[in-house]
């Protein structure tokens, strides 16, 4: 979608914006939805990373033999 949007901007002197507004709206909507989806995936992965870090810390705290193997 971003490449289509860029192509529409680059060739904008060859057409009227009124003629292609449905395509511009569709591409803009797709770009916005992809941005929202990427923000969701990033926040989800960060939460999971913190959850796994807490799990590793709990394992290190509760198990003396693993504490030597897991450093940090």
C-alpha positions in Angstrom: 0.0 0.0 0.0 2.8 2.4 0.8 4.4 1.9 -2.6 1.0 2.5 -4.4 0.6 5.6 -2.3 4.0 6.8 -3.3 3.4 6.1 -7.0 0.1 8.1 -6.8 1.9 11.0 -5.3 4.7 10.8 -7.9 2.3 10.8 -10.8 -0.1 13.3 -9.3 0.5 15.9 -12.1 -0.9 13.5 -14.7 -4.4 13.1 -13.1 -6.9 15.0 -11.0 -7.2 14.0 -7.4 -11.0 14.0 -7.7 -10.8 11.2 -10.2 -8.8 8.9 -8.0 -10.1 9.7 -4.5 -11.5 6.2 -3.9 -8.1 4.7 -4.6 -6.4 7.3 -2.4 -8.9 6.7 0.4 -8.5 2.9 0.1 -4.7 3.1 0.2 -4.7 5.5 3.1 -7.1 3.2 5.0 -4.8 0.3 4.4 -1.8 2.2 5.5 -3.5 3.3 8.7 -4.6 -0.2 9.4 -1.1 -1.6 8.9 0.3 1.0 11.2 -2.2 0.1 13.9 -1.5 -3.6 13.4 2.3 -3.1 13.7 1.9 -1.1 16.9 -0.2 -3.9 18.3 2.4 -6.5 17.4 5.2 -4.4 18.9 3.4 -3.8 22.2 2.4 -7.5 22.4 6.0 -8.7 21.9 7.3 -6.2 24.5 4.8 -7.5 27.0 5.8 -11.1 26.3 9.5 -10.2 26.6 8.9 -8.7 30.1 6.8 -11.7 31.1 9.6 -14.1 30.1 12.1 -12.0 31.9 10.0 -12.2 35.0 9.7 -16.0 34.6 13.5 -16.4 34.2 14.0 -14.2 37.3 11.6 -16.4 39.3 13.4 -19.5 38.2 16.7 -18.1 39.1 15.4 -17.0 42.5 13.8 -20.4 43.3 16.4 -22.8 42.0 20.0 -22.6 43.4 21.5 -24.9 40.8 20.1 -23.0 37.9 21.2 -19.7 39.3 24.8 -20.6 38.4 23.9 -21.5 34.8 21.7 -18.5 34.1 23.9 -15.4 34.4 22.9 -11.7 34.3 
